[in-house]
Amino acid sequence: MKLEVQALPSFAQLIGEEALVDKLKPVAPQKFLGRAARSLPLQEASGSYAGRVVLVSGAGGSIGSELCRQVLACLPQKLVLFELSELALYTVHQEMMQLTAGTAIEVVPVLGSVTDPRQVRLVLKTHDVQVVLHAAAYKHVPLVEANPLPGLANNVFGTQTLASAALQAGVERFILISSDKAVRPTNVMGASKRMAELLLQDLASRSGQTIFTMVRFGNVLGSSGSVVPLFQDQISRGGPVTVTDVRVKRYFMTISEAVHLVLQAGAEARGGEALCWRWASRCRLCNWPAR
């Protein structure tokens, strides 16, 4: 049936003067979570970011911008926004400036690519970066499948460039935002993220100072790489809805939850771990084989 689902406002809004039809809104993806969203404090984990210089690559993306918001709550000394897209960098920088108004936290926008070794080295050295949260990546499976060389260059060589420079600069922690598709990868995107993980594990085995770790998750509601917008578009067009298998059961998490797990895992890491998180009925460390 070609029916559009919309949400009604609260009773207090209903009795206002505005026409009812103007108050109808599309149902947000978070409404389909199937459980109450978790909102937990980082507690002692925030100490890994407090008072430090933190760089977020891909800062203008859905995951990267939420990383910036939650890192700010940890009260860092400086937040470096590293982003390739000018518009995305402008947008996230404007938001971060509003969030830090009246504080001593410095926010630095850097327009550039993680595949540029000279710029990466300069940024890490100039700002004395202590923690790197590496979220910059190409995440859409079909696009990376159709453009394998740019996908591999960004996801693999970009990670290698940034991680190697972080090791040389003596960065304290380097956390890679990976993907559940890196587990027994069946596509170029997943393979590229797995290769990035292997690069980090190699650096971790040779690093005496920098802690390298990676966090995997998938099915994040509202993220730019989520399958939900695709499903919404397919439904709005009257179908069909393309699914891998009708028997597949998906467990979703919100962007906020995913970022919380990244920061928590990054603070607890000892080096070389590939931490796999899924947040369904409860939070757990998922022991997926890393092969």
N, C-alpha and C positions, 0 to 999 in steps of 0.2 A: 504494500500500500504506500502511495506517495504522500505520506503525512509528515508535516514538519512539527517537531516537538519544541515547545517553548515553555519558559518558566514564569509563573505569576509572582508579582512582588508580595511584600508582606501586607497584612490587613490595614496597617496604618497608612501605607502608600496607596492602597486601593481606594480609600475614602477621600483622596485628594481631588483636586479639580482637573488634573490632567486626564486626557482620554485613556481608557483602559488599553486600547490597542497600542498606544505609545509606551506602555509600561511593560509590554511583553518582551522578554529577552531570550536569546538562544541559551540552551542549557550548557553550562561550562563543563569541560571534560572532567574536572575534579568531582563533579556530581556522580560520576560513574565509578568512583573508586571502590565502592562496595564496603567501605569501612570508614571509621573516623581517622582523619589525617593525624599523624604524630607530630608533635611540636615539643621537642626535648632540648634542654639546655646542653651545651657542650661541656659545661663544668670544667674539670681540670684539663680537658683537651684544649680548651681555649688558650691555655698557657703557651702552647706551641706557636701561637700566632700573635699573642699580645706583645706590644712593644717592638715588633720586628718589621722588617721591610719585606713585604709580600708582593710577588709578581703573579698576576693571573694572565695567562695567554688565552686568546679567544675570549677576552673579557666582555665583548659586546654580544656574545651568544646567549641563548637561554640558560644554559648551565653556567657559563662564565659570569654572567651578570649576577646570578644568585650567589655564586661563590663570593663575589665582591661584597654583596650585602651582608652575608653571614660573617665574612672576615672582618668587616667594619665593626660588627658587634663584639668582636674579640679585642678591639682597641689596638690595632697595629700602629707602628710609628709612621709607616708610609705604605700606600697601596699604589702599585704600578700597574696600569691598565695597558696591556699589550694586545693590539687588535689590528687586523689587516683591512677591515672595512671602515672607511672614513665615517659613514653615517652611523654605523653601530658604535664606533668609538665615541663619536660626538654625543650620542644618546646616553650611553652608560656613564660618560664623564659628567654630563649635566646632572644626572640622578645622584651620582656619588658626591658631587659638590654640594648638593642640597642636603644629603644625609650627614655630611661632615661639617656643615656650617656651625660655627661656634666651638669647634673642637680643634685640637692641635694636630690632627691626622692630616698628612699631606697626600694628595691624590695627583698622580702624574699620568697623563695620557701619552701613550707612545704608539704612533702609527707605523706599522711595519710587519714583517713576516718572520716566522720562526725558522724559515729556511735560509735566512740571510745571516751567515756566521759572523760577519763583521759587526752588524748592528746588534745582534744578540750579545756578543761579548762586550760591546760598548755599554749597552743598557745595564747588564749585570754589574759591570765594574763601576759605572757612574753612580748608580743608586745603592751600591753595596747590598744587593738583594740577598736575603737570608732564607726565604721560602719561595718555591716555585710551584704553582698549581697550573698544570699544563692541560688546558681544556681545548686548545686550538686543534681542530681536526675536521676532515670531511667525513660526514656521518651517514649520508643517504646511500643506502646499498645500491639502488639502480643507477644513480649518477656515477658513483665510483666504479661500478661494473662497466659502464659505458665510457668512462674516462680513467682507465687504470693507472696511467703514468702520472697525471697530476695527483691522483689519490695516494699513490705510493710515495710520491715526492713530499707531499704535505704531511701525511701521517707517519711515515717512516723516517725520511731524512730530516723532516722538521723536528721530530722528537730527538733524533740523534744529535742534531746541531744544538738544540737547546740544552739537552741533558749533558753533553760533553762540555759545553761552555760552563754549565752550572758546576760540574766537577772541578774544572780548572779554577773557577772563581771561589771555590770553597763554600758553596751554598749549603745550608744546614739540611734542608729537606727538599726533595723533588717528588711531587705526587702526580702521576699520570692518570688522567681520566680515561679509562679504557672502556671496553664494551663486553657484554656477554657473548657477542658474536665472535670474540677472539677465542672462544673455547671450541676446539675442533672446527675451525672456520670452513664454511662452504661457499664463501664469496670473497671478492677482492677486498672489500672493506674490512671484513673480519680478519682476513689474513694480514692486512696492513697493520691492524691494531695488535695482532699477535706478534708480528715482527717488532713492533715498537716495544712491546713488553719484554721480548728476548733481549733487545738492546739494553733496556734498563737493568735487567737481571745480570747481564754481563758487566755493566758499569758498577753495579752493586757489589759484585764479587771482587772488584779491583779497587773499590773506594774505601779509604780508611777514615773518611770524614763525612761526606755527604750520604744521607740516607735516601735511597731510591726505593719507591714503592709504587704500586699501581692498583687502582680500584675499578672493578668491573660492575656494571649494573645495566639493566635494560628496561624497556617499557615505562619510560618516564612521561607521565601525563603533562602535556603542555610544552614539552621540549621541542626544539626545531627538528630533531631526528625522530620524533615519535610517529608511530603508525596511525594514531588517532585522527589527526587532521586529514589524512588520506581517506580513512573510513568515513569521516564526516562529509567530505566532498563527494565520495561515491554515493552515499545515501541521499544527499541533496539532489543528485542527478538522477535518482531513481534506481541506482544499482547498475551492475552487480557489485557486491562487496567482495573484494579479493582477500582471501585468507589462505594461509599456508596449508591448513588442514582443519576441517570442521571440528575435529576432536581436540584441537589445541586449547589449552586453558592458560590464559595470560594473567599474570600477577603484576599489577601496576603500582607505582609509587609516584608521589608528587615531586616536582623539581626541588622543593624545599627539603623534603626527606632525603632525596638522593644526595644533595650537597652536604647535608648534615652528616651522612655516612662517609662521604669523602673526607671531610675535615676530621671526623672522629678517627677513621682508619689511618689517615695520614699522620695524626698525632701519636697513634699507638704503634706505628710501624717500626721495625728494627732494621729493615733493609732487604730488598729482593723479593718481598712477598707479592703475590697476586691475590688480592682480597676480592672475593665475589659476594656481593650483597643482593638479596632479594627481600623485599619487605611485603609480606602477605599478611597472614594472621599475626605474625610476630617477626621480629628482626633476628636474623641469624647469619652466621658466617657460612657461606655455601662452599663445600669442599668439592667443587668441580675439578676434574682432572685438567691440568694445564698442558695438554698435548694437542 
